[in-house]
Amino acid sequence: MGIISGTLSAIISGVTFCFCSASASLCSAWCGNDKPSTSPPSAKSGRMRSVVLLGFSIIVALSFQYGLGPNVSQLQWSYFIDAWTQSCENDNPELVKVCSGNAGVYRASSAAFFFFVIFGLAALCKPTANRDAWPAKYALYCLLCAGTCFIPNDPIFMPIYLWVARIGSVFFVLLQQIILVDVAYNWNESWIEKADKAEIDEGTGKGKKWLGAILFSCFVLYAGSLVAIILLYVHFGGCQSNDAFISITLVGSIIATIVQLTMSETGSLLTSASMTAYVTYLCGSAVSKNPNAVCNPKLGETSVGNIVVGLMFVFISLMWTGFSYTNDKRLGGSTTAAPEASVEDAEEGKPVGGVVVNEDADADETNESSDTTSPKSFNNSWKLNAVMALVCCWYAMTLTGWGSIDKRGDISNPDAGDVSMWMLIVSQWIALLLYLWTLIAPSLFPDRDFS
């Protein structure tokens, strides 16, 4: 028994040691200490930690909006109550709670916004700054967020930051549409290039598999969009606004496809299919944000399950927005990877040798062994922070219905509201118009280069 007990104790001790070591390594990696100080920081690691901070700020914002804000009057501290309810005077106590909750979102969002602005400027001066001192950066954000709790609403948060967030969100909406149109074109061009390369490298007829994949993807995207539009008519139809939005989506997609097939020399069916799926998604998002309970069957169902699902959906969608729109390739970065080099070389912009990795992979999908990237990639760190600052504006407006306190959703559908609905549908119209412009512009202005 003594031998068995000793063996078990040794096994448990070994497993415990491995678990603690792995946990410490994981925590160090998340906090920014996964590379020695002599290794140049990569845009990839700074991006991941920025997204983690963004996610934390969204959690804080939701906690303030549905926890502290509506219940601030129960605290026994008059200054704190006055700070959170300033500019929220209303005869309806429920609207006062909504306003205080919105003020909580502005506090968490503004702290993250100014954080990314400050470190964007730092990255502009020192390209590798986005990798450094992340434990201190997380602590700084917590201090900023805590400090905002003691600042009165007027005028810092309402109206100053409210309008900053509105303007920043408009720029982000425009940026979204430009990027999505570009992604749709790049997808088709990438697979056409692969088909051509297969024909050259593997022999005649070998590129047909890529052309078949293009046709299959077109079928899936068009069929999925048609099914989605039918479901939107079934579940959200019957209201004048919803019917108009869904019909415009259907007609606009058909027009864009016809123009691409008959008039355009630069468009492709896969690009049109991608844009059809995207505008259908925007239409579905828009009608689901309708604050009219008659038009929106999702509104008013405040069971625990709906609340959890609603909050999780909002959190995941906002996190995905922050993650996907800060991709290094979308920020104009290089997809070349380099071997270990000194931080001084990266900062001074000295040439760094290396090998080309798969150009179709995103910057965050490169091998761990080639985590360091070229100095050109470091220079995108300020762009990453700029986009993150715009995402902070966007999520503040998404959660607060662009600053409105009435005609909006509830905790099970927190981003519903008139303004949110209209911003999404206007985004859809902008995307359709941009795509149509890319189709007809080369024919209208043949002397200009639109590549």
C-alpha positions in Angstrom: 0.0 0.0 0.0 2.8 2.3 0.8 4.4 1.8 -2.6 1.0 2.4 -4.4 0.4 5.5 -2.3 3.8 6.9 -3.1 3.4 6.2 -6.8 0.0 7.9 -6.8 1.4 10.9 -5.0 4.3 11.1 -7.5 1.9 10.9 -10.4 -0.4 13.6 -8.9 2.5 15.8 -8.2 3.8 15.5 -11.7 0.4 16.2 -13.3 0.0 19.2 -11.0 3.4 20.5 -11.9 2.6 20.1 -15.6 -0.8 21.8 -15.2 0.7 24.7 -13.3 3.5 25.1 -15.8 1.1 25.0 -18.7 -1.2 27.5 -17.1 1.6 29.9 -16.3 2.8 29.6 -19.9 -0.7 30.2 -21.2 -1.1 33.3 -19.0 2.2 34.6 -20.1 1.3 34.2 -23.7 -2.0 36.0 -23.3 -0.3 38.8 -21.4 2.4 39.3 -24.0 5.5 37.5 -22.6 5.5 34.6 -25.1 8.8 35.8 -26.8 12.2 36.8 -25.4 12.9 40.5 -25.3 15.5 40.1 -28.1 12.9 38.8 -30.5 11.1 41.4 -32.6 7.3 41.6 -31.8 4.9 40.6 -34.6 1.7 42.3 -35.7 -0.1 39.0 -35.1 0.5 38.9 -31.3 -0.4 42.6 -30.8 -3.6 42.0 -32.7 -4.7 39.0 -30.6 -4.1 40.9 -27.4 -5.9 43.9 -28.7 -8.9 41.7 -29.5 -8.8 40.3 -26.0 -8.8 43.8 -24.5 -11.7 44.7 -26.9 -13.7 41.6 -25.6 -13.0 42.6 -22.0 -14.3 46.1 -22.7 -17.5 44.7 -24.3 -18.1 42.6 -21.2 -17.5 45.6 -19.0 -19.9 47.7 -21.2 -22.7 45.1 -20.9 -22.2 44.8 -17.2 -22.4 48.6 -16.8 -25.4 48.7 -19.2 -27.6 46.1 -17.5 -26.0 45.9 -14.1 -24.5 49.0 -12.6 -26.2 51.7 -14.7 -29.9 50.8 -14.1 -29.3 50.2 -10.4 -27.0 53.1 -9.6 -29.7 54.9 -7.7 -29.6 52.1 -5.1 -26.0 53.1 -4.1 -25.5 55.1 -1.0 -23.3 57.7 -2.6 -24.9 60.8 -3.9 -21.9 62.0 -6.0 -21.8 58.6 -7.9 -25.6 58.7 -8.5 -25.4 62.3 -9.8 -22.5 61.5 -12.1 -24.3 58.6 -13.7 -27.7 60.2 -14.0 -26.6 63.6 -15.2 -28.3 64.5 -18.5 -30.8 61.6 -18.0 -33.6 63.7 -16.5 -36.9 62.2 -17.5 -40.3 61.8 -16.0 -40.2 58.1 -16.9 -38.0 56.3 -14.4 -37.5 53.4 -16.8 -36.0 55.7 -19.4 -33.7 57.2 -16.7 -32.4 53.6 -16.1 -31.9 53.1 -19.9 -30.0 56.4 -20.1 -27.8 55.5 -17.1 -27.1 52.1 -18.7 -26.1 53.9 -22.0 -23.8 56.1 -20.0 -22.1 53.0 -18.6 -21.5 51.8 -22.2 -19.9 55.2 -23.1 -17.6 54.8 -20.1 -16.2 51.4 -21.0 -16.1 52.2 -24.7 -14.4 55.6 -24.3 -11.7 54.1 -22.1 -11.0 51.5 -24.8 -11.2 54.2 -27.5 -8.7 56.4 -25.9 -6.5 53.4 -25.1 -6.3 52.4 -28.7 -5.8 56.0 -29.9 -2.9 56.5 -27.4 -1.2 53.3 -28.4 -1.9 53.9 -32.0 0.2 57.0 -31.8 2.8 55.1 -29.9 2.9 52.4 -32.7 3.2 55.2 -35.3 6.3 56.5 -33.6 7.7 53.0 -32.7 6.4 50.2 -34.9 7.0 47.5 -32.4 5.2 49.2 -29.5 2.0 47.2 -30.1 3.8 44.1 -28.8 5.3 45.5 -25.6 4.2 45.6 -22.0 0.7 44.1 -22.4 0.3 43.3 -18.7 0.7 47.0 -18.0 -1.6 47.9 -20.8 -4.4 45.7 -19.4 -3.9 47.3 -16.0 -3.9 50.7 -17.6 -7.3 50.0 -19.3 -8.7 48.8 -16.0 -7.6 52.1 -14.4 -9.0 54.1 -17.2 -12.3 52.3 -17.0 -12.5 52.7 -13.2 -11.6 56.4 -13.5 -14.5 57.0 -15.9 -17.0 55.8 -13.3 -16.3 59.0 -11.3 -16.6 61.4 -14.2 -20.1 63.1 -14.7 -22.0 62.3 -17.9 -22.1 65.9 -19.0 -20.2 67.0 -21.0 -17.5 64.3 -21.5 -19.8 61.3 -22.3 -23.0 63.1 -23.3 -22.7 64.8 -25.7 -19.0 64.8 -26.6 -18.1 61.1 -26.7 -21.6 60.3 -28.0 -20.9 62.4 -31.1 -17.3 61.1 -31.4 -18.7 57.6 -31.4 -21.4 58.4 -33.9 -18.9 59.9 -36.3 -16.4 57.1 -35.8 -19.2 54.5 -36.4 -20.1 56.2 -39.7 -16.5 55.9 -40.9 -16.4 52.3 -39.7 -19.6 51.5 -41.6 -18.1 52.9 -44.8 -14.9 51.0 -44.2 -16.8 47.8 -43.7 -18.5 48.0 -47.1 -15.3 48.9 -48.9 -13.5 45.9 -47.3 -16.4 43.5 -48.0 -16.6 44.4 -51.7 -12.8 44.0 -52.0 -12.9 40.6 -50.2 -15.6 39.4 -52.7 -13.4 40.4 -55.6 -10.3 38.9 -54.1 -12.0 35.6 -53.4 -12.8 35.1 -57.1 -9.3 36.3 -58.2 -7.6 34.0 -55.8 -9.4 30.9 -57.1 -8.9 31.9 -60.7 -5.2 32.2 -60.1 -5.1 28.8 -58.4 -6.9 27.3 -61.5 -4.4 28.9 -63.8 -1.5 27.7 -61.7 -2.8 24.2 -61.6 -3.1 24.2 -65.4 0.6 25.2 -65.6 2.1 23.1 -62.8 -0.1 20.0 -63.0 -1.1 19.8 -66.6 -4.0 20.6 -68.9 -7.4 20.2 -67.2 -6.2 20.2 -63.6 -7.5 23.6 -63.0 -11.1 22.5 -63.6 -11.4 21.5 -59.9 -11.0 25.2 -58.9 -13.5 26.3 -61.6 -15.9 23.7 -60.3 -15.4 25.0 -56.8 -16.3 28.5 -58.0 -19.5 27.3 -59.6 -20.4 25.2 -56.6 -19.8 28.1 -54.3 -22.0 30.3 -56.5 -24.8 27.8 -56.3 -24.5 27.5 -52.5 -24.5 31.3 -52.0 -27.4 32.0 -54.3 -29.5 29.1 -53.0 -28.8 30.0 -49.4 -29.6 33.7 -50.1 -32.9 32.7 -51.8 -33.9 30.4 -48.9 -33.0 33.2 -46.4 -35.1 35.8 -48.3 -38.1 33.4 -48.2 -37.7 32.8 -44.5 -37.4 36.6 -43.9 -40.8 37.0 -45.8 -42.3 34.2 -43.7 -41.1 35.3 -40.2 -40.6 39.1 -40.6 -43.0 39.9 -43.4 -46.4 41.7 -43.0 -44.9 45.1 -42.0 -44.5 47.8 -44.6 -40.9 48.5 -43.6 -39.8 44.9 -43.4 -41.4 44.0 -46.7 -39.8 47.0 -48.4 -36.3 46.0 -47.0 -36.6 42.4 -48.1 -37.9 43.3 -51.5 -35.2 45.8 -52.1 -32.6 43.2 -51.1 -34.1 40.7 -53.7 -34.4 43.2 -56.5 -31.0 44.8 -55.8 -29.3 41.4 -55.9 -31.0 40.5 -59.2 -30.0 43.8 -60.7 -26.4 43.5 -59.6 -26.1 40.0 -61.0 -27.7 41.0 -64.4 -25.4 44.0 -64.7 -22.4 41.8 -63.9 -23.4 39.2 -66.5 -24.4 41.6 -69.3 -22.5 44.9 -68.9 -19.4 44.4 -66.8 -16.0 43.3 -68.1 -14.4 43.1 -64.6 -17.1 41.4 -62.4 -17.5 37.7 -61.8 -20.4 35.4 -60.8 -18.7 34.4 -57.6 -18.3 38.1 -56.6 -22.0 38.7 -57.3 -23.0 35.6 -55.3 -20.9 36.8 -52.4 -22.4 40.2 -52.5 -25.9 38.7 -52.7 -25.2 36.6 -49.6 -23.8 39.6 -47.8 -26.7 42.0 -48.5 -29.1 39.2 -47.5 -27.3 38.9 -44.2 -27.5 42.7 -43.7 -31.2 42.6 -44.5 -31.8 39.9 -41.9 -29.8 41.8 -39.3 -31.8 44.9 -40.1 -35.3 43.4 -39.7 -34.2 41.6 -36.5 -33.4 45.1 -35.1 -36.9 46.4 -35.7 -38.1 47.8 -32.3 -41.7 47.2 -33.3 -42.8 44.0 -31.6 -45.5 43.4 -34.2 -42.8 43.4 -36.9 -40.1 41.6 -34.9 -41.1 38.2 -33.3 -37.7 38.1 -31.6 -38.5 41.2 -29.5 -40.0 40.9 -26.0 -39.1 37.3 -25.3 -37.1 37.9 -22.1 -36.7 34.3 -20.8 -33.3 33.4 -19.3 -32.4 31.4 -22.4 -33.2 34.3 -24.8 -31.3 36.7 -22.6 -28.2 34.5 -22.6 -28.4 33.8 -26.3 -29.0 37.5 -27.1 -26.1 38.7 -25.1 -23.8 35.9 -26.4 -24.7 36.7 -30.0 -24.0 40.4 -29.5 -20.7 39.6 -27.8 -19.5 37.1 -30.4 -20.6 39.3 -33.4 -18.8 42.3 -31.9 -15.7 40.3 -31.1 -15.7 38.8 -34.7 -15.9 42.3 -36.1 -12.9 43.4 -34.1 -11.0 40.3 -35.1 -11.8 40.1 -38.8 -11.4 43.8 -39.6 -7.9 44.0 -38.1 -6.5 41.2 -40.2 -3.0 42.2 -41.3 -3.8 41.7 -45.0 -6.9 43.9 -44.8 -4.7 46.6 -43.3 -2.3 46.4 -46.2 0.3 44.3 -44.5 2.8 42.0 -46.0 2.4 38.2 -46.0 6.0 37.4 -45.9 7.6 35.9 -42.9 11.1 36.4 -41.7 13.5 34.5 -39.4 14.6 35.9 -36.0 16.0 39.4 -36.2 16.8 42.1 -33.7 14.2 44.6 -32.5 16.6 47.3 -33.6 16.5 46.1 -37.2 12.7 46.0 -37.2 12.4 49.5 -35.8 15.0 51.0 -38.2 13.4 49.3 -41.2 16.5 47.3 -42.2 15.9 44.6 -44.8 15.2 41.2 -43.2 15.6 38.0 -45.1 13.1 35.3 -45.2 10.9 32.9 -47.2 7.5 33.5 -48.7 4.7 31.6 -47.0 1.3 30.8 -48.4 0.0 34.1 -49.7 -3.6 33.0 -49.4 -3.4 32.5 -45.6 -4.2 35.3 -43.3 -1.4 36.9 -41.3 -2.6 35.3 -38.1 -2.5 31.8 -39.6 1.3 31.6 -40.3 3.3 28.9 -38.6 4.3 29.5 -35.0 7.9 29.1 -36.0 7.6 32.2 -38.3 5.7 34.4 -35.8 8.0 37.3 -36.5 7.2 39.3 -39.6 8.8 41.8 -41.8 9.2 45.4 -40.7 6.5 46.4 -43.2 4.1 44.3 -41.1 5.1 46.1 -37.9 4.2 49.4 -39.5 0.6 48.3 -39.7 0.3 48.3 -35.9 -1.0 51.9 -35.9 -3.6 50.9 -38.4 -4.7 48.1 -36.2 -5.2 50.4 -33.3 -7.0 52.9 -35.5 -9.5 50.2 -36.6 -9.9 49.0 -33.0 -10.7 52.6 -32.0 -13.4 52.7 -34.7 -14.7 49.3 -33.5 -15.1 50.8 -30.0 -17.2 53.6 -31.4 -19.2 51.0 -33.4 -20.0 48.7 -30.5 -21.0 51.7 -28.3 -23.5 52.8 -30.9 -24.7 49.2 -31.5 -25.4 48.6 -27.8 -27.1 51.9 -27.2 -29.1 52.2 -30.4 -26.9 55.1 -31.5 -27.6 57.0 -28.2 -31.4 56.6 -28.2 -33.3 55.7 -25.0 -36.6 54.9 -26.5 -37.9 52.8 -29.4 -35.2 50.2 -28.8 -34.7 46.6 -27.7 -34.4 44.8 -24.4 -31.8 42.7 -22.7 -32.7 39.7 -24.9 -32.1 41.7 -28.0 -29.9 44.6 -26.8 -28.9 46.0 -30.1 -32.5 46.5 -31.5 -33.7 50.0 -32.3 -34.8 52.3 -35.0 -31.4 53.8 -35.6 -29.6 50.4 -35.5 -32.1 49.1 -38.0 -31.7 52.0 -40.4 -27.9 52.0 -40.1 -27.8 48.4 -41.2 -30.1 48.8 -44.1 -28.3 52.0 -45.2 -25.1 49.9 -45.0 -26.7 47.4 -47.3 -27.6 50.1 -49.8 -24.1 51.5 -49.7 -22.6 48.0 -50.4 -24.9 47.5 -53.3 -24.1 50.9 -54.8 -20.4 50.4 -54.3 -20.6 47.0 -56.1 -22.7 48.4 -58.9 -20.2 51.2 -59.3 -17.3 48.8 -59.6 -19.2 47.0 -62.3 -20.0 50.0 -64.5 -17.2 52.4 -63.7 -14.6 50.7 -66.1 -17.1 51.0 -69.0 -18.0 54.6 -68.2 -14.4 55.7 -67.7 -12.3 53.4 -69.9 -9.2 55.6 -69.6 -8.9 55.1 -65.9 -7.4 52.2 -64.0 -9.8 50.6 -61.6 -7.7 47.5 -60.8 
